[in-house]
Amino acid sequence: MQMKSSVNRPLRIIFGAGNKGRMLLRVLNMPVNGDSGVLCFIDSDPQKWGSKVEDCPVMAPEYLLTLPMHSFMIYVAVGPGYDQVRDILTGYDLTENVDFVDAGITPMALTELNYEYRLLWEKIRNRSLLSDERLQVLHQFAGAVPHLSGEVAEIGVYRGGTAYLLATIFSDQKRRVRLFDTFSGIPATADSMDIHREGDFADTNLSGVAEFLQGFDNIAIHSGVFPDSVTPEADAASYCFVHVDADIYRSVCDCCAFFYPRLVQGGMMLFDDYGFATCPGVRKAVDEFFADKAHKPLYLPTGQALVINN
């Protein structure tokens, strides 16, 4: 079933004449998205063939065979049925991401909604191992507590990307942000469930991180193995936000024991790697510690876990 070739692609076609397709039709017909409009819907349900959705005709999949190859782009708006539609379209010698795309309507990213975050992301994305989604979560939860009293802490600084994010959020208040890290990689591990080994993430150093963060006057760097690196000032402080990116069981246990009793009312602890198979010790440490506590970890779709002292 070969279609004729054409170099132009002015036609838009939506595969899926249900609610998702209807919403997509309205989006594509918005002036900001161009003025070529939508040629038609394609749908696998014979009962819809020959009908119209908001004046746009619904055709059978075979209609595509009457059109010149590469003269159109198909936007597939069918949700969980995408795999089946892909099989139909590839059977017509159409190529995914060339002749058709998954056009499921998804939420806008924070980089599109928040200009300040976009600037931060561009600054720190090469100095953090966190995905954009996890950085968005960190940015928004940390940004929700500046009205609270207490200091801020991060355990697991690596190359300083997330530290830069936190320091920026709290810089206007000159809120102290305490950074705890060996700055030489993962410390020695003694727990069999940990997958990380001593020396992982060693591609960092104290001087490089300090130089990257030199524009901030609200930073306190604690170099060494936590909690041995805790100073009397850090021990006496209360905390409104704690970011735990420690990766191994013993370190996360120590973080829970130290920071949880020092959280102010409304304060938060955000645990990275809680839901990742590469860091089973993180989840074990958090679950064990909070098993008999009033506050329980909230699991987030990003793999992070949040505890709020509410």
C-alpha positions, 0 to 999 in steps of 0.5 A, a space after each residue: 500500500 504505497 502512497 505517492 510522494 510529495 515534498 509539502 505537508 500542508 494538511 493536518 489530520 487528527 486520528 481519533 474522533 473522541 473527546 481528546 481529538 475534539 480538544 486537539 481540533 480546537 487547539 490546532 484551529 487556534 490562530 497562534 497555531 497556524 491557519 491551515 486548519 484540519 482536513 479531517 478526522 480518522 477513526 477506527 470506529 465504522 459508526 463514526 465514518 461519514 459523520 462530522 465533529 465540529 464540521 470536520 469530517 470523520 473518515 476511515 483509516 483507508 482514506 489515508 491511502 488516497 492522499 499523496 505520501 508526505 502531504 499531511 501530518 497525522 496527530 494521534 489523539 487516542 490516549 492509551 490506544 496509541 500502540 494500536 494506531 501506530 500499528 495501523 499507520 506503519 502498516 500503510 508505510 507511514 513513519 512515526 515522528 515523520 508522518 505521524 506523532 503522538 499528540 496526547 495533550 500533556 501539561 505544560 512544563 515549568 520551563 514554559 510557565 515560569 521564566 525565573 525557573 527557565 533561567 535557573 534550569 539553563 544555569 544548573 542543568 549541567 551541574 545536577 543529575 536530577 531530571 527537569 521534572 525532579 528539579 521542577 518539584 524541588 523548585 516549587 516545594 522549596 518556593 512554598 516555604 520562605 514564609 516559615 522560620 528556620 534554615 535550609 539544608 541540602 545533603 548531597 550537593 554533588 556539583 552544586 546545581 540544586 544548591 544554586 537553585 535553593 540559594 537563589 530561592 532564599 537569597 532575597 531573605 538572606 536565609 542560611 542554606 547549609 550544604 553537606 557533602 563529602 565533595 569526593 563522592 559516595 562515602 563507604 557503604 556497609 549496608 548490603 541493600 545499597 547499589 552505590 559504592 564508595 567513590 560513586 559521583 566523585 567527579 566533583 570537588 569542594 573548590 569547584 562547587 564553592 566557585 560555582 556558588 561564590 555569588 551567594 552570601 547565604 551559603 554555609 558549606 559543611 565538607 565531610 561525612 554527614 553527620 560528622 560534618 555538623 557544626 554547633 551552629 547547624 546543630 542548634 538551628 531549626 529547618 524549614 526545608 531539607 533536600 536529602 539526596 544522599 543515595 545510601 541507606 545509612 546516610 538517609 537514616 542519619 538525615 532523618 534522625 537529625 533533621 526531622 526533630 528540627 523541622 519547623 511547623 509546616 517544614 518539608 523534607 524532600 527525599 530524592 531517589 526514593 522510588 528508584 531501583 538504583 537506590 533501594 536503601 533510600 526507601 528502606 531508610 525513609 519507610 523505617 524511620 517514619 513507620 511510627 511517626 505521625 507524618 508519613 512520606 508522600 510518594 511523588 510520580 517523579 520518584 521523590 518522596 515528601 514529608 511535611 511537618 503539618 
